[in-house]
């Protein structure tokens, strides 16, 4: 994850979406103190609560876009978090990126201090963008974290430029891989998050995960493969076997060099359709 600058609020709606994102905040008193990164997480740049990011434990590869098994039509994008700071969105647009996911929240205790610059900046340059939430299922219910996400930038509007919010559910950087939950309890937690998000927005959130974690921690559940779009993480020349019986991926995160690289499975008209719902 490398650093990349620019951005401004666009409309009152965007400003409201970023309220509370100006600095890291605690959802419950002292909650961040309980999140001490593991030695492995520290090796990946996670030094404190809130530092987790999509794909933090994946193996990195070259930044070159893979060509093997590429769909007939695709759109290139990136995802960012507080690690990137102020992103140079003009440079990303010039590099051919047309969509972005921005980390908004983690657990119920952290908001990305660069969220407004990243979320509004990508919109201002012309990208279709969305927000993602890094889940910590051992902290609070899925409903609680979905509500926290929605209150801090994770909402959705049918403006053709806003992707549905994404649930980043993956390896725990602060302890037990599956957050101390059984597979059935994890599936219930995810369902709680998904149902809460959909009841508030009318949209099924995108689910970000990878085959290894999903298999270990949900029992490779197929509960969401006909409703939530899949954002799969696999840093290789092909997305490989998909988790959870999903018939296809919607977004593939294929590298983290020099910044997280993503490919949408379809052309720009399909990306716009995903945004519009």
PECOR-V157649 format. One record per pair of residues at least 4 apart in sequence whose ideal C-beta (glycine too) atoms are under 6 Angstrom apart, sorted by the first residue. I is the first residue (numbers start at 1). J is the second residue. Records with the same first field share a line. If there is no record, write none. Layout:
I->J + J
//
This chain:
1->83
2->258 + 259
3->84 + 85
4->84 + 87 + 88 + 259
5->86 + 88
6->89 + 121
7->117 + 120 + 121
9->14 + 15 + 120
10->14 + 120 + 123
14->120
17->153 + 155
18->115 + 116 + 153
20->111 + 152
21->111 + 115 + 116 + 152 + 153
23->113
24->50 + 110 + 113
25->111
26->31 + 32 + 109
27->31 + 108 + 109 + 148
31->109
32->49 + 109
35->49 + 174
37->41 + 42 + 46 + 173
41->46 + 173
44->56
46->51 + 52 + 173
47->51
50->106 + 110
52->56 + 106 + 134 + 173
53->81 + 83
54->79 + 168 + 208
55->233 + 253
57->171
58->233 + 235
59->235
60->256 + 257
61->235 + 255
63->255 + 257 + 258
66->237 + 254
68->237 + 238
69->238
71->265
73->266 + 267
74->263 + 264
75->98 + 264 + 268 + 271
76->96 + 97 + 263
77->97 + 99 + 100 + 262
78->97 + 100 + 259 + 260
79->101 + 260 + 262
80->84 + 87 + 102 + 118
81->103
82->112 + 113 + 114
85->114
86->117
87->118
89->121 + 122 + 125
92->97
93->125
98->127
99->127 + 128
100->122 + 127 + 129
101->130 + 132 + 166
102->118 + 119 + 131
103->112 + 132
104->112 + 115 + 131 + 152 + 153 + 154
105->111 + 133 + 148 + 149 + 152
106->110 + 134
107->136 + 139
108->140 + 144 + 145 + 148
111->152
114->118
115->119 + 153
116->120
117->121
122->127 + 129
123->129 + 161
128->161 + 271 + 275
130->163
131->153 + 154 + 165
132->166 + 168
133->149 + 154 + 167
134->168
135->167 + 169
137->179 + 181 + 189
138->179 + 180
140->144 + 145
141->192
142->189 + 192 + 193
143->192 + 196
146->193 + 196 + 197
149->154
150->154 + 155 + 200
154->165
156->162 + 164 + 201 + 203
157->162
158->276 + 277
160->272 + 275 + 276
162->275
163->275
164->203 + 205 + 206
165->205
166->206 + 208 + 231
167->193 + 205 + 207
168->208
169->209
170->209 + 213
171->177 + 213
172->177 + 179
176->180
178->217
181->185 + 186
183->218 + 219
186->217 + 218
187->218 + 221 + 223
191->195
194->205
197->201 + 205
198->204
203->277
204->227 + 228
206->229 + 231
207->224 + 228
208->231
209->213 + 214 + 243
210->233
211->215 + 241 + 243
213->217
214->218 + 243 + 244
215->220
220->244
221->244
222->244 + 245
224->228
225->244 + 245 + 246
229->250
230->246 + 249 + 250
231->251
232->239 + 242 + 249 + 252
233->253
234->239 + 240
235->255
239->249 + 252
242->246 + 249
249->265
250->265
251->262 + 264
252->263
253->260 + 262
254->261
255->261
256->260
264->271
266->270
//
